[in-house]
Amino acid sequence: MRAVALRYERQRDPAPRVVAAGGGALAECILEVAKRHGVPVREDPDLLQLLGACEPFEEIPVEVYSAVAELLAWLWHANELSADPRR
């Protein structure tokens, strides 16, 4: 098992950054922290491979901007749905 965590604050960051990445126990910890904080998790093995090669706190590579933009849109939508369950 592998996992990657991203951080993106539009006012602060020019691009999303990888803040944690790893396998095994570290991946389990990343997923547990996400779950504890209500962060939706999405599986994408190809994107995981590309982001997993980034150094910690490094901005994501330009080549994955489009895929990460789709991920952020999905996350935004998931957050909206959880805020208003009538949707």
Backbone torsions as a table, in degrees:
resi	resn	phi	psi	omega
1	MET	NA	140.9	175.9
2	ARG	-134.7	154.5	178.4
3	ALA	-149.9	153.2	176.6
4	VAL	-134.0	140.0	175.0
5	ALA	-116.6	136.3	178.8
6	LEU	-114.0	154.2	171.7
7	ARG	-129.3	136.7	174.8
8	TYR	-149.2	116.6	174.5
9	GLU	-118.6	109.7	-172.0
10	ARG	-53.2	-39.1	-178.4
11	GLN	-75.4	-20.7	-172.3
12	ARG	-107.9	-38.9	-171.7
13	ASP	-107.2	132.3	174.6
14	PRO	-68.7	-24.4	179.4
15	ALA	-155.4	158.2	175.7
16	PRO	-58.6	151.4	179.4
17	ARG	-124.1	147.3	172.1
18	VAL	-80.9	120.0	-179.2
19	VAL	-106.9	-13.7	175.7
20	ALA	-160.9	142.2	177.5
21	ALA	-157.4	141.5	177.2
22	GLY	169.8	179.8	-178.9
23	GLY	-121.2	175.3	175.9
24	GLY	59.8	-127.3	-176.8
25	ALA	-63.0	-35.6	178.9
26	LEU	-66.2	-41.2	177.4
27	ALA	-61.8	-42.9	178.1
28	GLU	-61.3	-39.0	178.9
29	CYS	-66.1	-44.3	178.2
30	ILE	-57.7	-46.4	-179.3
31	LEU	-67.2	-37.2	178.6
32	GLU	-65.9	-42.2	178.1
33	VAL	-63.6	-42.4	177.7
34	ALA	-59.5	-46.9	-179.2
35	LYS	-61.9	-44.9	-178.3
36	ARG	-60.7	-32.2	-177.9
37	HIS	-99.4	9.0	176.9
38	GLY	70.0	25.5	179.1
39	VAL	-86.6	121.6	178.0
40	PRO	-62.5	146.5	-179.6
41	VAL	-115.4	136.5	178.9
42	ARG	-126.4	135.4	178.1
43	GLU	-93.6	127.4	176.7
44	ASP	-152.0	90.4	-174.5
45	PRO	-56.7	-37.6	-179.4
46	ASP	-67.8	-45.1	178.7
47	LEU	-66.7	-38.5	177.1
48	LEU	-57.2	-43.3	-179.8
49	GLN	-62.8	-44.1	-179.4
50	LEU	-67.7	-45.0	-178.7
51	LEU	-73.1	-30.5	178.9
52	GLY	-65.4	-18.7	178.2
53	ALA	-83.4	-8.6	-179.7
54	CYS	-77.1	149.8	173.9
55	GLU	-77.7	153.0	178.4
56	PRO	-56.3	136.3	179.1
57	PHE	67.5	12.7	175.2
58	GLU	-83.5	141.6	174.6
59	GLU	-64.4	149.1	179.4
60	ILE	-64.7	150.9	178.5
61	PRO	-66.9	145.9	179.7
62	VAL	-54.2	-33.6	-177.2
63	GLU	-61.8	-20.7	-178.6
64	VAL	-108.6	8.2	179.5
65	TYR	-53.3	-47.6	-176.7
66	SER	-61.4	-46.7	-179.2
67	ALA	-65.1	-39.8	-179.9
68	VAL	-71.2	-34.9	175.5
69	ALA	-60.6	-41.8	176.4
70	GLU	-62.6	-40.9	178.4
71	LEU	-62.9	-44.6	179.6
72	LEU	-64.9	-37.3	176.7
73	ALA	-64.6	-42.5	177.3
74	TRP	-60.9	-43.6	-179.3
75	LEU	-64.7	-43.4	177.8
76	TRP	-58.7	-45.9	179.5
77	HIS	-63.8	-43.9	179.2
78	ALA	-61.9	-39.2	178.4
79	ASN	-66.6	-39.2	177.6
80	GLU	-63.5	-42.2	-179.8
81	LEU	-63.9	-39.8	-178.7
82	SER	-72.4	-26.3	178.7
83	ALA	-76.1	-29.4	-179.2
84	ASP	-132.8	88.7	-175.4
85	PRO	-63.7	-10.7	178.3
86	ARG	-73.5	-11.1	-178.6
87	ARG	-78.6	NA	NA
